[in-house]
Amino acid sequence: MIKVEIKIPEHAIITADDEKVTVEHKGLRSLANHGGTGSQSIPYTSIANIDYKEPGLTRGHIVVTPMSGDQHGGGFGGLDPIYAGSAWGKKNAIIFGKKHKEEMDKLVEFINKKIGEVHSNNGSTTSSADEIAKFKKLLDDGTITQEEFDTKKKQLLGL
């Protein structure tokens, strides 16, 4: 598990474990920028994208985008802040400075590794099923024999 706590420019904590990423916002600045405080957990199976910008002349950010899309907080009282289109207004974003760059690099690497593991596990099952369906179509078209289909099916299923 990796946990990074940012106190400036706003109090936020991002935690990545073996199952999910949790983004937690605390304090008045989070209330003003994101329209609220609290935490949001996103399982790796539901993560569509990780937007990571390293800090340079401006602050860096990490935005964990779930399959359901960005979750714009709307700012204090539901009003859009000036920077509504940026990471500052998103509930699943954390803004950070150069001080936290190394920690965030490790965190992003860990998250991307976990996402890759989830997708490779899901992809291999789907891939075998897709391959069997392709060979079934070849069998139905008369391109291969029943014996060839059965052999390939056993091979793909690991029997």
C-alpha positions as a Markdown table, in Angstrom:
| # | Residue | x | y | z |
|---|---|---|---|---|
| 1 | Met | 0.0 | 0.0 | 0.0 |
| 2 | Ile | 1.2 | 3.5 | -0.8 |
| 3 | Lys | -0.2 | 6.6 | 0.9 |
| 4 | Val | 0.7 | 10.2 | 0.1 |
| 5 | Glu | -0.6 | 13.1 | 2.1 |
| 6 | Ile | -0.5 | 16.6 | 0.7 |
| 7 | Lys | -1.2 | 19.6 | 2.9 |
| 8 | Ile | -0.5 | 22.5 | 0.5 |
| 9 | Pro | -2.3 | 23.8 | -1.6 |
| 10 | Glu | -5.1 | 21.9 | 0.0 |
| 11 | His | -5.3 | 19.0 | 2.4 |
| 12 | Ala | -5.7 | 15.7 | 0.4 |
| 13 | Ile | -4.7 | 12.1 | 0.8 |
| 14 | Ile | -4.4 | 9.5 | -1.9 |
| 15 | Thr | -4.0 | 5.9 | -1.0 |
| 16 | Ala | -3.4 | 2.9 | -3.4 |
| 17 | Asp | -3.7 | -0.6 | -2.1 |
| 18 | Asp | -4.1 | -4.0 | -3.9 |
| 19 | Glu | -7.8 | -3.4 | -4.7 |
| 20 | Lys | -8.4 | 0.3 | -5.2 |
| 21 | Val | -7.4 | 3.9 | -5.2 |
| 22 | Thr | -8.9 | 6.2 | -2.5 |
| 23 | Val | -8.9 | 10.0 | -2.9 |
| 24 | Glu | -9.7 | 11.9 | 0.2 |
| 25 | His | -10.2 | 15.7 | 0.5 |
| 26 | Lys | -10.2 | 17.6 | 3.8 |
| 27 | Gly | -10.6 | 21.1 | 5.0 |
| 28 | Leu | -12.0 | 24.4 | 3.7 |
| 29 | Arg | -9.9 | 24.7 | 0.6 |
| 30 | Ser | -11.2 | 21.3 | -0.6 |
| 31 | Leu | -14.7 | 22.4 | 0.2 |
| 32 | Ala | -14.2 | 25.5 | -1.9 |
| 33 | Asn | -12.4 | 23.8 | -4.8 |
| 34 | His | -14.3 | 20.5 | -5.0 |
| 35 | Gly | -17.7 | 21.4 | -3.5 |
| 36 | Gly | -17.2 | 19.2 | -0.5 |
| 37 | Thr | -14.9 | 17.0 | 1.5 |
| 38 | Gly | -14.8 | 13.3 | 2.1 |
| 39 | Ser | -13.3 | 10.3 | 0.2 |
| 40 | Gln | -13.9 | 8.4 | -3.0 |
| 41 | Ser | -12.7 | 4.9 | -3.6 |
| 42 | Ile | -12.2 | 3.6 | -7.1 |
| 43 | Pro | -11.5 | -0.1 | -7.8 |
| 44 | Tyr | -8.8 | -0.7 | -10.4 |
| 45 | Thr | -11.4 | -2.5 | -12.6 |
| 46 | Ser | -13.3 | 0.8 | -12.8 |
| 47 | Ile | -10.4 | 3.2 | -13.6 |
| 48 | Ala | -10.6 | 4.5 | -17.1 |
| 49 | Asn | -7.5 | 6.8 | -17.0 |
| 50 | Ile | -4.8 | 8.2 | -14.8 |
| 51 | Asp | -3.9 | 11.8 | -15.8 |
| 52 | Tyr | -0.6 | 12.6 | -14.2 |
| 53 | Lys | 1.2 | 15.9 | -14.7 |
| 54 | Glu | 4.6 | 16.4 | -12.9 |
| 55 | Pro | 5.1 | 19.7 | -11.2 |
| 56 | Gly | 7.3 | 22.3 | -13.0 |
| 57 | Leu | 6.6 | 26.0 | -13.2 |
| 58 | Thr | 3.1 | 25.2 | -12.1 |
| 59 | Arg | 1.9 | 22.6 | -9.7 |
| 60 | Gly | 1.5 | 18.9 | -10.7 |
| 61 | His | -1.7 | 16.9 | -10.5 |
| 62 | Ile | -3.0 | 13.4 | -10.5 |
| 63 | Val | -6.6 | 12.8 | -11.7 |
| 64 | Val | -8.0 | 9.3 | -11.3 |
| 65 | Thr | -10.8 | 9.0 | -13.8 |
| 66 | Pro | -13.4 | 6.3 | -13.2 |
| 67 | Met | -15.3 | 4.6 | -16.1 |
| 68 | Ser | -18.3 | 6.9 | -15.2 |
| 69 | Gly | -16.2 | 9.9 | -16.2 |
| 70 | Asp | -14.8 | 12.9 | -14.4 |
| 71 | Gln | -16.6 | 14.1 | -11.3 |
| 72 | His | -16.6 | 17.8 | -11.3 |
| 73 | Gly | -17.3 | 19.1 | -7.8 |
| 74 | Gly | -18.5 | 22.5 | -8.8 |
| 75 | Gly | -16.7 | 24.5 | -6.1 |
| 76 | Phe | -18.1 | 26.2 | -3.0 |
| 77 | Gly | -21.9 | 26.4 | -3.0 |
| 78 | Gly | -22.1 | 24.6 | -6.4 |
| 79 | Leu | -20.6 | 27.6 | -8.2 |
| 80 | Asp | -17.9 | 26.8 | -10.8 |
| 81 | Pro | -14.5 | 28.1 | -9.8 |
| 82 | Ile | -12.5 | 30.1 | -12.3 |
| 83 | Tyr | -10.5 | 27.0 | -13.0 |
| 84 | Ala | -13.5 | 24.7 | -13.5 |
| 85 | Gly | -12.0 | 22.9 | -16.5 |
| 86 | Ser | -8.8 | 22.1 | -14.7 |
| 87 | Ala | -7.9 | 19.4 | -12.2 |
| 88 | Trp | -8.6 | 21.8 | -9.4 |
| 89 | Gly | -12.4 | 21.4 | -9.7 |
| 90 | Lys | -12.4 | 17.6 | -10.0 |
| 91 | Lys | -13.4 | 15.5 | -7.0 |
| 92 | Asn | -11.0 | 12.7 | -7.9 |
| 93 | Ala | -7.9 | 15.0 | -8.4 |
| 94 | Ile | -5.1 | 15.9 | -6.2 |
| 95 | Ile | -2.8 | 18.9 | -6.8 |
| 96 | Phe | 0.7 | 18.8 | -5.5 |
| 97 | Gly | 4.1 | 20.6 | -5.6 |
| 98 | Lys | 7.6 | 19.6 | -6.3 |
| 99 | Lys | 8.1 | 18.5 | -2.7 |
| 100 | His | 5.9 | 15.4 | -3.4 |
| 101 | Lys | 7.1 | 14.6 | -6.9 |
| 102 | Glu | 9.1 | 11.5 | -5.9 |
| 103 | Glu | 6.3 | 10.0 | -3.8 |
| 104 | Met | 3.7 | 10.7 | -6.6 |
| 105 | Asp | 6.0 | 9.1 | -9.2 |
| 106 | Lys | 6.1 | 5.9 | -7.1 |
| 107 | Leu | 2.3 | 6.1 | -6.5 |
| 108 | Val | 1.5 | 6.5 | -10.3 |
| 109 | Glu | 3.9 | 3.6 | -11.1 |
| 110 | Phe | 2.1 | 1.4 | -8.5 |
| 111 | Ile | -1.4 | 2.3 | -9.8 |
| 112 | Asn | -0.5 | 1.7 | -13.4 |
| 113 | Lys | 1.0 | -1.7 | -12.5 |
| 114 | Lys | -2.2 | -2.7 | -10.7 |
| 115 | Ile | -4.4 | -1.5 | -13.6 |
| 116 | Gly | -2.2 | -3.5 | -16.0 |
| 117 | Glu | -2.6 | -6.6 | -13.8 |
| 118 | Val | -6.4 | -6.2 | -13.7 |
| 119 | His | -6.6 | -5.7 | -17.5 |
| 120 | Ser | -4.3 | -8.6 | -18.3 |
| 121 | Asn | -6.2 | -10.9 | -16.1 |
| 122 | Asn | -9.5 | -9.8 | -17.6 |
| 123 | Gly | -8.1 | -9.7 | -21.1 |
| 124 | Ser | -6.7 | -13.3 | -21.1 |
| 125 | Thr | -10.1 | -14.8 | -20.2 |
| 126 | Thr | -11.9 | -12.7 | -22.9 |
| 127 | Ser | -9.2 | -13.4 | -25.4 |
| 128 | Ser | -9.6 | -17.2 | -25.0 |
| 129 | Ala | -13.4 | -16.9 | -25.4 |
| 130 | Asp | -12.9 | -14.7 | -28.5 |
| 131 | Glu | -10.5 | -17.1 | -30.0 |
| 132 | Ile | -12.9 | -20.0 | -29.5 |
| 133 | Ala | -15.7 | -18.0 | -31.1 |
| 134 | Lys | -13.4 | -17.3 | -34.1 |
| 135 | Phe | -12.6 | -21.0 | -34.5 |
| 136 | Lys | -16.3 | -21.9 | -34.1 |
| 137 | Lys | -17.1 | -19.5 | -37.0 |
| 138 | Leu | -14.4 | -21.2 | -39.1 |
| 139 | Leu | -15.9 | -24.6 | -38.2 |
| 140 | Asp | -19.4 | -23.4 | -39.2 |
| 141 | Asp | -18.0 | -22.0 | -42.5 |
| 142 | Gly | -16.4 | -25.3 | -43.2 |
| 143 | Thr | -12.8 | -23.9 | -43.2 |
| 144 | Ile | -11.7 | -26.3 | -40.4 |
| 145 | Thr | -12.8 | -29.7 | -39.4 |
| 146 | Gln | -14.5 | -30.6 | -36.1 |
| 147 | Glu | -11.3 | -32.4 | -35.0 |
| 148 | Glu | -9.2 | -29.2 | -35.6 |
| 149 | Phe | -11.8 | -27.1 | -33.7 |
| 150 | Asp | -11.8 | -29.5 | -30.7 |
| 151 | Thr | -8.0 | -29.6 | -30.6 |
| 152 | Lys | -7.7 | -25.8 | -30.7 |
| 153 | Lys | -10.5 | -25.4 | -28.1 |
| 154 | Lys | -8.7 | -27.8 | -25.7 |
| 155 | Gln | -5.4 | -25.9 | -26.3 |
| 156 | Leu | -7.1 | -22.5 | -25.6 |
| 157 | Leu | -8.8 | -23.8 | -22.4 |
| 158 | Gly | -5.6 | -25.4 | -21.2 |
| 159 | Leu | -7.2 | -28.9 | -21.1 |
